[in-house]
């Protein structure tokens, strides 16, 4: 029986979950959300990515961006590489799409600030 130790990040409690990798039985959760988190973290972990890109003609040289939704964790490095050569020109509005369809996920990088 293989057990995975995971810290739930869905609320400030940070429950220490123990997940049986075969049966997906979970212990250590203080609410039902921990059960779903533990199963998803084992089967299909996803993350929101935050970063910055170059911007010209703005008060700052970098524009903060984020994914509009979570993407599979194994695609994080590929997604970050997509931002390496992005260079925008102001004005840019919050929510404006910076990169569409990250790695075929259907999720976009969007500006998280107007500049």
N, C-alpha and C positions, 0 to 999 in steps of 0.2 A: 504494500500500500504506500503510494507516494503522496506526500502532503506538501502543499505550497503555502508559504506564509506571505500574506499580502496585507498592506495597510490601506484601508478604505479611505478614499479622499472625497466622498460625496458630502460630508458635513464636517464641522470642526472637531468632532469627537475622535476621529482617526482610529476607528476600531481595528484591532489586530485580528485579522481573519486567518483561519486555517482552512484550507480547501483540499479535500480529497480529490486528486486529479483524475481518478477513475469514476467514482460515483458522483462527483461534484457536490458532495455534502459539505456544508459550510458551518463552522462554529466561530464564535467570537463576535458575531454581529449583534449590535444592540437594536437594530431596526431592520425591516424587510428590504430596504434599499441595499444593504450590505450583501444580501444574498445575490441580487442581480449583478452588483458590482463585481463580486468575487468570480462568478461564472463568466461574465463578459471579459474580465481581465485575463482569465486563463484561456478562453476560446478565441477572442477577437479583441485584443487591447487596442484602444483608440486614444488619440490625443488631439487637443487644440494646439496649434503652433502659433507662437508670437515671434516676430522678428522686426527687422527694419530694412528699407531699401533706400538707395540714393535718390535725392530730389534736388532739382536745380530751381533757382528763383524763389526760394522760400526762406523763412526766417531761420530755419534749421537745415542742416545738411542731410539728415536722415528722417524718413517718414515711417512711423510705426505701422505694421501690417499684422494681420492675423488670419487664420483660416476661418471661413464663415461657419464651419461645422468641424467636428472631429474627423480625423482621417486615421487609417490603420497605422499603428505604431511602427511597423516595419518600413513604412514609406517616408518617415520623417527626414532621413538624410537626403533622399532623392528630392523631396519637396523643398528642402532648404537650398539645395543646389540651383533650383529654378530661380531663386531670388538673387543669385550672385551677380548677374549682369543686367538686372533691372535698373533703369535710370529714368525717373519721371521728371516732368516739368510742372511747376505750380501754375495754376491752382489745381488742387486735388481735393475732392470732398470726401468726408467720412462715409464709409460704405462703398466707395467706388471700387470696382473690380480692378485688381492689379495683375493677377494671373488667373486665367480661367482653367477649370477642369484639371486640378492638380493630379498628375500621375494617373489619369483616367478615373478618378474618384467621383467626378461631378461636383467637387467642392472647389471653391475659389479662394485665393488670397484677396482680402479686401483692406482698404485703408482704414485704420482705426483712429484717424485724426484728420481734420481738415487743415490744409496748409495752402 
